[in-house]
Amino acid sequence: MIKTYGGRRLGVTGTHRRAMMRNMATSLFLHEKLTTTIAKAKTLRPYAEKLITHAVHGKHFLVRRHVQDKKVFKKLFEILAPRYAKRPGGYTRIVRLLPRSGDNASRGVITLVT
């Protein structure tokens, strides 16, 4: 039986997966919505929510490791953190879309809850 102790592998190496999560989280915070596959969205959800929680608590050094874009970093602390200050979690939502036409992969939109 295959057990996924380290989370979803997504068919890429660990360094690729970490870079992909950083890029996807940055895009999610910048545009507040992101269309991707369901597996990637489910992997991104806890990653992005932890970053938002760190921003709400004012932990700049923990967020700076993962978000290298200065514009997104500023938006995270000035706009998104105050928006979610009173919310106890659940900052993102995944909505399923029709499958991708090329390879029939399940797609979804991950958005920040307003």
Residue pairs with C-beta under 8 A, 6 or more apart in sequence:
7 43
8 39
8 42
8 43
9 17
10 17
10 20
10 39
10 40
10 43
12 20
20 40
21 43
21 44
21 47
21 66
22 66
22 67
22 68
24 34
24 36
24 40
24 44
25 44
25 47
25 48
25 51
25 66
25 67
26 67
26 68
26 69
26 72
27 34
28 34
28 44
28 48
28 92
28 110
28 112
29 48
29 51
29 67
29 72
29 75
29 76
29 80
29 112
30 69
30 71
30 72
30 75
32 111
32 112
33 109
33 110
33 111
33 112
34 41
34 44
34 109
34 110
34 111
35 97
35 107
35 108
35 109
36 44
36 107
36 108
36 110
37 100
37 105
37 106
37 107
37 108
38 94
38 96
38 106
38 107
38 108
39 106
41 94
41 108
41 109
41 110
42 94
44 92
44 110
45 92
45 94
45 110
48 91
48 92
48 110
49 89
49 90
49 91
49 92
51 63
51 66
51 67
51 76
52 76
52 80
52 81
52 84
52 91
53 89
54 62
54 63
55 63
55 76
55 77
55 80
55 81
56 81
56 84
56 85
58 77
58 81
60 77
63 73
63 76
63 77
64 73
67 73
67 76
80 112
83 114
84 91
87 113
90 113
91 112
91 113
92 110
92 111
92 112
92 113
93 110
93 111
93 112
93 113
94 108
94 109
94 110
95 108
95 109
95 111
96 106
96 107
96 108
97 107
97 108
97 109
98 107
99 105
99 106
99 107
100 106
100 107
